[in-house]
Amino acid sequence: MDQPVKSGKIPELMMGVKNRAALSACKDHADGVYFSVDRFSLRARACDITLDDLNSFVSDIKEQGMNAYLALNTVIYPDDLPELDEVIDVVASSDVDAVIAWDPAVITKAVDAGLRVHISTQANVSNWQTVNFYASLGASRVVLARELSLEQIKEIRKNTDTELEVFIHGAMCQAISGRCYLSAYVLGKSGNCGECSQPCRWGWKLVGEDGSEVDLEGKYLLSARDLCMIEHIPELIDAGVDAFKVEGRLRDTRYTSTVSRCYREALDAYGEGTYTKEKAAGWKEEMASVFNRGFSTGFYFGVPGPDGMYIEQDMNISVVKRQAVGVVTNYYRKQSAAEVKLLESGIEVGDEIIIEGKNTYLEQKVVEIRNDDGSVQRAEPGEEVGLAVEGKVRENDRVYRLDVPDPAK
């Protein structure tokens, strides 16, 4: 079905990034990125960007013509307040476009420092009066709760002029807007302080008082499918939100590259009047080739039932897997070549590969392999070979092969 008549502006597309490699992967597709430094983030493991590196990283974002949003969205305890002051001072002297927060301590300190504030989905904002309350505190944008329906979002839009942001893709949490205590209780690692160990993704079983196990035809009983709204871009734009947000700062860089490209193409197609359900289905299939737990539309069209869960399989269900191959030992810029030590696996001409590091992301086909005997079709583990590369790589970058199952087998 062709798209309806366009009635709204194209929202800002925001991607989560954890390092410069992820930034490089989405620089041609996203309008803005959100990220964290090494403290006060709900993704504590995404710590490649330090406070000392903040200005440099933001400069890299600005050079790509994108907006920079810093997440400071953990719970703030009394002992954290002095360190929070230090962080706000550094951020206030940077070119960060806004901080993403929900704790009133962060909000007030950021506003007092002259920073723009976007209210995190952690605040569970679910009505227009709450949106306007945060606006009265100085917030310029509110990230709405992921438990809202599309109709509820439309109602909020009618009653506030504050910018609204919604999630359109990525992991869904079992707890209301991510305010989960399961990881803290089970493992002593608080999800509200950025250390969630995701026990909701574990295999569980239901055991009766007599010790008998109940067969539930699956064991990943708490694992929700990923949100995917690529097939509903027109409806989302028509709702009047200002920004679309993609979750996944801790996922691999190919996820960032593929998902950002697909949503960019979808938004551009809508703007050009060429968006169709058939195209959307194609983009969805592409995104199914990167890390995902199966797809659903979350709460947008009603409370999800059993079809919103994926109980049969653990974590990533994509059939395309990354096989570690080796490590870059040298880069020759003039020759557009890399020297690679093959460690885990062999490689051959025609393979799809990824070369990735904290500052590198390159996805290409192997077009040439050279060893001491010259050009070869295949090289085996243990060999050190030269590979033609299509961009700059760095020593110690990792090389992966994309293994795609043959549908005929």
N, C-alpha and C positions, 0 to 999 in steps of 0.2 A: 504493500500500500504506500502511495506517495505521501510526503509530509503534508500537514495542514498548512493553511496560510500563516506566514510568520507573524508573530504578534509581540515578540520580546527581543531585547538585546541579547547578544551572545555573552554568556557568563565567562568570567575569568577561569581558566583551567589551571588548577594547582596540583603539583606533584610533590610527594614527600621524598626527600633525598637525604642520604646519610654521609656522603662524601663527594669529592669532585668527579669521580667516575659516574655516579648517578646523575650529577648535574650535567655532565657531558651527554649522557644518554637521553635526556629530555629537553636539551637546550633548543632544539628546533621545533618543539611541539608545545611546551607548556608556556603559560603566561607568567606564572609565578611558582616559587618553590617554598615549601616549609621544611624546617630543619631544626636541629637542636645543637647546643654545645654540650660539653661533658658534665653537665649538672642540671638539675631541675627539669628533667624531661621524662615523659612517659615511655620513652624508648632509650633507656639508660645504656643499652648496648650500642646504640648509634652514637659513638663518642669519638669518631675520627676528627670532628671539628672541635677544637678547643677554644676556650675564651680568648687565648692569645692569638688564635688564628682567625677570629671572627671577622675583623676588618678586611683581611685578605680574601676570605671566602665570599663575603658580601660583594666585594669589588668584582670578583669573578662572575657572580650572578648578574650584577649590573652591566657588565661588559656584554652579556648575552641578551640584554634588553628585557630582563625578567624582574619581577618583584621578589623581595626577600622577606620572609616571615619567620620569626624565631619563636619556637615553642618553649615556654616556661610554664608548664602545665601540670606539675606535680603538687601533691600536698606540701604545704610549707609548715614545718614545725618550729617551735620557739628557737631552737639552736640554729635554724637555717637563716634567721633574719639578717644577721650581720653579713653572711656570704651573699645573700640575695641583694643587699645594698651594693656590694661590690660589682655583682653582675649587672645590675641596672645601670650603674655608672658607666660601665664599659659599653653596654648596648646603646645608651643615650648618645654616646660620641661616635656611633657607627651610622651607616646609611640604611640600617634595617627599616623596612617600611612599617612593620607592626610587630608586636609581641602577641603570642597566642596564650591566653591565661584564663584561669577561672577563680583562683584563690584571691580573695579581696586584698590580701597583703601585696600580691604582685600587681593587681589592678591599680591600687592607689599609688604605689611607688612608681609604676610606669607612667601613669597619667601625670603625676607630680613632676616627673623628669621630662615631660613633653613628648612622650612616645604615644603613637597610636596603639590601641589595644583591640584585639579581636577575642571575643569570649569563646573559650574552648567548648567543644561538645561535652566535656566533663561536667560542665555546669548544668547539663540536662535541661536546656531551655526549650520549653514545650508550648508556650503561648505568647501572644503579642505583648501582654502587660509585662512579662518578665524581660522580653527584648527591650522594651522601653525603660525598664528599671536599670538595666545595664547601660543603656545609652545615657541615662541621667548621671551615671558614675563616670562617664567619659568614653565609653566604648564606641567605636565606629563601625564595628561589624560583629555579628553573632553567628557562631557555628551552631546550627540547630541540632537538637537531639536526633539520633538515628532511629528513634522509635516513632517518629511522626509519619502520618500518611501524607500523600500528595495533597489531598483536600485540606488537611490541617495546615500544611505549609502555605497554601493559597490564602487561607483565612488569616494567618499571621501576616502575610505580605500586604493584605488589604488594610491592616491596622497599624503599620509602622513604616517609617521612611528609613529606618536603619538598615544598613547593608546586611543581607542574609547569605549564609554559606551552607551548603549541604554536601554530604558524602555521596558519591555516585559509584564508587568501586572499591573493593578491598575487603579485608576481614571484618566479620561481625562478631561482637562480643556477647557472651551470655548475660552479662550484667547490664543494668541500665546505664547507658552512655559510658560504659567502660569502668564504672565504679565498682570493681570486683574485689572481693576479699578471699576468694578461694585459694589463690597462690600464696597469700600471706598465712592463711591457716594451715595449709598442707605443707608448705616448704619454708615458711618464714621469709618469703620474698614478696614484698608488697607491689601489686600492680599499680597502686596509686602513687607509688614512688618510682615507677619506671622499671621495676624488676620482675614483671610478670613472667612466670615460667610456663604458662599456658597449660595447666592441668586439665582444662576443658577439652584439650585436643588429645588427651590420653585415651587409651583403651580402658573401659570400665565394664563391670558386670554387676548384675542385680542378684543378690543372694538372699534367700528367705531365712527366717529364724531357725529353721531346722537344718540349715546348711545347703539346701538344694539351690541350684542355680537356675534362674529363669532365662529361657531362650528368647532373646529379643531380636534375633536375626541380624545382628550387628553389635559391635561393642564400643564404637566411638559415640557414646550416647549424648554427649554435651557439645559436640562439634558442629557449629553452624556453618552453612554454606557461605561463600563469599558473596558480597553484594556486587551486582553487575546491572547497570542501567543503560547500557549502550543502545538497547532497543526502545528506549523511552526518552530519548533526547528531546524531541519536540514537546512532550508533556512537561518535562522539567523546565525547559526554557519558558514555556507558557505560564508556569507558576510564578515567574518573576524574581527568582533568586539571582544574586549577584556573582556567586562563585561556586564552581564545582570542585570538589576535593577528592583526591584519590589516596586511599590508605596504602601503606606498604613500605615504610622507610627501612624495614629490616629485610625485605625481600631482595633477591638477586637483581643485578643491574639490568639484565635482559627483560625482566618484568617491567622495570621503569621505562625502558626504551619502547617496548611493544605497546604497553597500555597507554602511555602518553601519546604515541603516534595514532593509535586507533581512535581515541577520543578527540584528538585534534582534527583528524580527517572527518569524523562525524560532525563536529561543530562547524567546520568549514563547509561541509556539504549542506548542512541546514541553512547556513548563511547564503549559499549560492542557489538554494532551491533544488538541490539534487539529492537530498537525504531520502532514502527509502528503507523499508523494513528488510528488503533483500540485502542491501549493503550492510545494514546493522547486523544481520545474521552472520555475514562474512567477517566483520570485525570481532564479533563475539567468538567465532571459531578461532581466529588468530589469537585472541587473549586466552583461550583455553589451552594454547600450546605453552604458556608460561605458568609459573606457580599459581595454583588455585585449588580450592577445596570444593569445587562445584559451584554453580552460580544460582542465585535467587534474586528477587527484587526486594528482599528485606521487608520493611513495614510500609513501603510506599503504597501498596494496594490492599492493605489489610494486615492483620496479625498473622505472621507466618505459622503454618502448621508443620506436620512431619516432613513436608517437602522442602522446608527451610533448613533441614538438617542433612548431614552426610555421615551416616552411622556405619557405612560399610568399609571405609578405608581411612587410613591414617594420613593426615596432612595433605601433601601435594598429590593431586590426582592427574596432573598433566602427563601425557604419554611421552612427551619430549623431555629427555633427561640430559643433564650436563655430565659428561665424563671427563674427569681430570686427565690431562695429557702431559703437561710439563711446565717448565718455568723459563721465562726469558732471561738470558744471561748477558745479552748485549743488543744494542740497537744501532743500526747504521743508517743515518738519515739520508745521506746522498744516494744510497742504493735502495732506499725504501725497503729495508730488510731487517729481520730480527734473527739473532742466534738463539736457538731454543734447545734446552736439555730435555729430552723426552724421558719422563720418569715413570708415570703410571700406565701409559698406553701409547700405542703407535698412532701414526697419522698418515693420510694419503691424499693425493690431489683430488679435489672435489669435495672434501669434507667441509661441513659448516663448522667454523670455530669462533670462539670468543676469547679475546685477550683482555684481561681485567686486572686492575689494581686499584688502590685508593684514589689514584688520579688518572686512571686509564679505563676507557671502555671502547672496544673495537669488535665489531661483529662482521665477519666476512667469510668467503670461501677460500680454501687453500688452492692457490693457482700455481704455485711452484715450490718445490722442495729441493734443496741442494745439500749434498754432503761432499766429502773429499773426492769422490769419483765424478762429481758433476750433478746434473739434474736427474732426480729419481721420482718414481711414481709413489713410493711408500717408504716410510722409515719406521723402525721398531724401537721399543723401549730400550733405553741405555744409550741411544745414539744422540749426538749433538749435531743439529742441522740448521740450515738457514731457511727461513720462510720469507716469501714476499709479503709485505704488510701494507695496508692501505691508509695507515696513519701512524702517528707517533706512539711508540710503546716505551716501556721503561724496564730497567733491570729489576728482576724479582716479580714482575707481573706474571700472573698465572694464565696458562693456556688451557682451554676446555674445548671439547668436541661436543656438538649437539647430535645426540643419537635420536633419530626419528624412526619409529617402527614402520616396516614395510606393510601397507594395508593389504597387500596380496598374500601375505603369509599368515 
